[in-house]
Amino acid sequence: MPNLYFCQPHAKNQGMLRAVLSLTECERVVSKHPATFFGESFPSLSDDQATGGDFAVLKFAAEETGGDWRAGFYRLDSDLGQLNEALRDLQR
């Protein structure tokens, strides 16, 4: 199951686990908040990125991939408040 992390560089937050999603739930979230493949390593928040905007990261383990998903990390540059709303909508 994909993991969704919230990253807040200004707060030096390296990534807080926000949700564990099924593939179906992940597809619903990404349909409104596009994800870009980042690579096989979690994005590093260096000091020069401390003024950057908040973002989210999806992590897919090799055994969790399917369809168009690859193992690794995807970055979502959406507003974290809007992502929270999308996660709440999944519960309805």
Backbone as a ProteinNet text record, in pm:
[ID]
protein_1_A
[PRIMARY]
MPNLYFCQPHAKNQGMLRAVLSLTECERVVSKHPATFFGESFPSLSDDQATGGDFAVLKFAAEETGGDWRAGFYRLDSDLGQLNEALRDLQR
[TERTIARY]
84.1	0	89.3	62.4	143.3	132.7	243.5	247.5	253	178.3	177.9	239.7	343.7	414.3	394.4	380.5	376.8	513.6	570.2	701.1	684.5	744.6	737.4	878.8	946.7	1087.1	1109.6	1018.8	1038.3	1042.2	977.1	975	1079.6	1162.7	1264.8	1202.3	1081	1008.6	1050.3	1121.6	1173.5	1065.5	951.2	843.1	769.9	643.9	561.5	458.8	452.9	355.9	216.1	140.9	5.8	-101	-73.1	-174.4	-110	-175.1	-143.7	-265.1	-243.4	-353.6	-357.2	-476.4	-487.6	-454.9	-433	-406.8	-524.8	-646.6	-766.6	-772.5	-746	-746.2	-637.1	-521.6	-410.4	-449.2	-512.4	-556.3	-654.3	-743.7	-841.1	-771.3	-673.3	-600.6	-519.1	-447.6	-360.3	-440.9	-565.1	-647.4	-672.5	-666.7	-687.2	-557.1	-455.3	-327.3	-215.9	-179.4	-82.9	50.4	106.4	232.8	338.2	460.4	574.2	675.7	720.7	819.4	946.2	996.6	1113.5	1237.8	1221.3	1335.5	1323.5	1433.6	1433.9	1471.9	1499.4	1536.2	1438.4	1409.2	1320.8	1386	1309.3	1368.8	1436.7	1555.1	1630.3	1595.7	1576.5	1548.9	1675.3	1754.5	1877.8	1846.6	1945.3	1925.4	1881.4	1928.5	1890.4	1746.2	1681.7	1541.5	1449.1	1503.9	1424.8	1320.1	1339.3	1241.2	1143.7	1158.6	1071.1	931.9	839.5	702.2	683.7	572.6	536.9	500.5	518.9	483.8	457	407.6	381.3	460.3	483.6	558	480.8	465.2	408	522.3	517.3	620.5	555.5	611.2	568.5	683.5	661.5	759	746.4	850.7	851.7	733.6	695.6	585.6	447.8	442.6	315	284.2	376.3	355.9	259.4	197.6	105.3	59.4	19.6	-25	86.4	60.2	157.1	255.1	240.1	325.3	457.2	566	698.4	736.9	824.8	876.6	957.8	938.1	1011.6	921.9	962.2	896.8	841.4	723.8	656.5	631	650.8	629.9	498.1	421	297.5	317.7	313.5	336.4	206.3	104.2	-25.3	-23	-115.5	-134.7	-171.5	-103.5	-126.9	-268.1	-326.1	-464	-560.9	-537.8	-622.6	-602.7	-480.9	-455.4	-527	-527	-599.9	-748.1	-804.6	-945.8	-970.1	-879	-893	-888.1	-803.5	-795.9	-924.4	-980	-1108.1	-1220.2	-1216.7	-1320	-1316.4	-1199.6	-1188.3	-1268.4	-1288.7	-1358.6	-1510.1	-1558.9	-1704.3	-1759.5
-117.1	0	124.4	218.3	340	423.2	483.4	573.6	716.9	805.9	947.5	1025.1	1101.9	1181.5	1329.5	1412	1556.8	1610.7	1696.8	1757.2	1908.6	1967.7	2111.7	2164.8	2202.1	2243.9	2360.6	2457.3	2573.4	2533.2	2422.1	2372.4	2262.2	2241.9	2136	1998.6	1980.6	1854.5	1767.6	1662	1573.3	1488.1	1481.8	1401.2	1327.1	1360.9	1296.9	1208.7	1083.6	991.8	1046.4	1067.9	1123	1018.6	924.1	824.1	702.7	589.2	466.4	440	435	429.8	297.5	257.6	146.8	202.9	116.7	165.3	245	201.8	273.5	412	421	550.7	640.9	583.4	658.7	717.5	637.3	684.5	800.9	793.8	901.3	1030.7	1021.8	1140.4	1199.4	1114.8	1162	1215.8	1175.2	1230.5	1380	1425.4	1567.7	1639.7	1563.7	1619.7	1541.1	1580.8	1503.9	1480.4	1363.6	1321.9	1306.3	1345.1	1333.7	1238.4	1140.4	1045.3	1120.1	1092.8	1161.7	1074	945.4	854.9	748.6	683.9	573.5	615.6	743.7	794.6	902.2	903.3	1006.2	1142.2	1244.1	1376.4	1429.2	1481.1	1537.7	1684.9	1729.5	1870.4	1936.5	1988.8	2055.5	2197.1	2262.6	2397.1	2496.6	2481.8	2576.5	2556.9	2447.5	2424.7	2466.4	2516.9	2548.4	2655.8	2735.7	2838.9	2792.3	2669.4	2615.7	2587.1	2565.4	2536.8	2394.9	2376.4	2243.8	2152.8	2023.9	1927.6	1793.4	1700.8	1565.5	1466.1	1349	1243.1	1112.2	1043.4	908.3	808.9	704.3	600.2	469.4	409	277.3	179	75.8	-32.2	-119.5	-193.6	-275.6	-371.8	-430.3	-527	-460.4	-327.3	-254.8	-193.5	-201.9	-135.1	-213.7	-142.9	-204.4	-99.7	-142	-47.1	46.6	176.1	277.4	316.3	262.2	300	223	292.9	231.9	236	148	151.2	279.1	344.3	466.9	574.1	698.4	812.6	908.5	959.2	1056	1182.2	1296.5	1424.6	1486.4	1537	1609.7	1751.3	1850.3	1988.4	2060.2	1987.2	2045.1	2104.2	2194	2250.8	2138.2	2133.4	2024.7	2029.4	2147.5	2159.1	2093.6	2114.6	2051.8	1901.1	1856.7	1712.6	1651.9	1722.9	1675.4	1659.5	1755	1746	1624.1	1598.7	1481.9	1353	1350.2	1232.1	1215.2	1324.9	1316.5	1268.3	1311.5	1267.9	1116.8	1056.4	911.1	835.6	896.5	831.1	837.6	916.6	932.1	827.8
0	0	0	-88.3	-96.3	32.1	69.5	184.7	134.7	200.8	166.5	282.1	251.2	350.8	320.4	424	409.1	448.3	363.6	388.3	396.6	500	521.2	544	435.2	446.3	541.8	546.1	633.6	781.1	815.3	953.1	974	871.6	874.2	897.3	845.9	855.4	738.2	764	660.1	595	653.2	597.9	707.2	724.5	826.1	755.8	797.7	738.9	763.9	656.7	668.1	640.8	550.2	515.9	451.2	469.7	397.6	310.9	179.6	83.5	8.9	-29	-123.9	-262.1	-359	-494.7	-548.6	-517.4	-563	-500.5	-370.5	-303.5	-359.4	-385.1	-441.6	-577.6	-660	-791.9	-778.8	-680.8	-660.1	-619.3	-531.5	-486.9	-602	-673.4	-781.6	-900.1	-913.8	-1022.2	-1001.3	-876.5	-845.5	-811.7	-775.2	-733.2	-801.9	-924.4	-1003.8	-931.9	-957.5	-898.1	-1007.3	-973.8	-1064.8	-1003.4	-1082.3	-1031	-993.3	-872.5	-819.7	-825	-801.8	-802.9	-695.8	-667.6	-572.2	-431.4	-410.2	-278.1	-235.2	-104.9	-50.2	-71.2	-114.2	-136.4	-10	-25.1	86.4	99	221.8	246.5	299.1	208.2	248.8	295.4	355.3	408.7	302.5	178.8	75	29.2	67.7	33.7	147.9	256.7	375.1	348.8	245.2	213.4	106.3	60.7	-42.5	11.2	-80.6	-42.4	7.8	77.2	125.8	8.6	27.5	-75.6	-9.8	-87.1	-38.2	-122	-63.4	-131	-117.3	-228.3	-230.2	-242.3	-161.4	-168.1	-209.5	-313.8	-359.5	-341.9	-262.7	-251.4	-376.4	-407.3	-528.9	-535	-422.7	-422.2	-431.1	-424.4	-427.2	-562.4	-655	-783	-870.4	-957.1	-1051.7	-1151.1	-1266.7	-1367.9	-1408	-1395.4	-1436.7	-1326.8	-1208.4	-1095.7	-1097.2	-1067	-1052.4	-905.2	-866.6	-730	-712.2	-599.1	-571.5	-514	-536.8	-475.1	-579.8	-552.4	-637.5	-557.3	-618.5	-550.9	-597.7	-501.4	-527.4	-475.5	-563.1	-523	-488.8	-457.3	-423.5	-283	-257.9	-125	-27.7	86	181	239	252.5	299.1	202.1	72.6	-29.1	-31.9	-10.7	-2.5	117.9	229.6	347.4	316.7	243.8	205.6	117.5	24.7	-62.7	18.9	121.9	208.4	289.2	337.4	410.3	320	193.3	96.7	75	91	74.1	178.9	293.2	403.8	387.7	294	276	183.2
[MASK]
++++++++++++++++++++++++++++++++++++++++++++++++++++++++++++++++++++++++++++++++++++++++++++

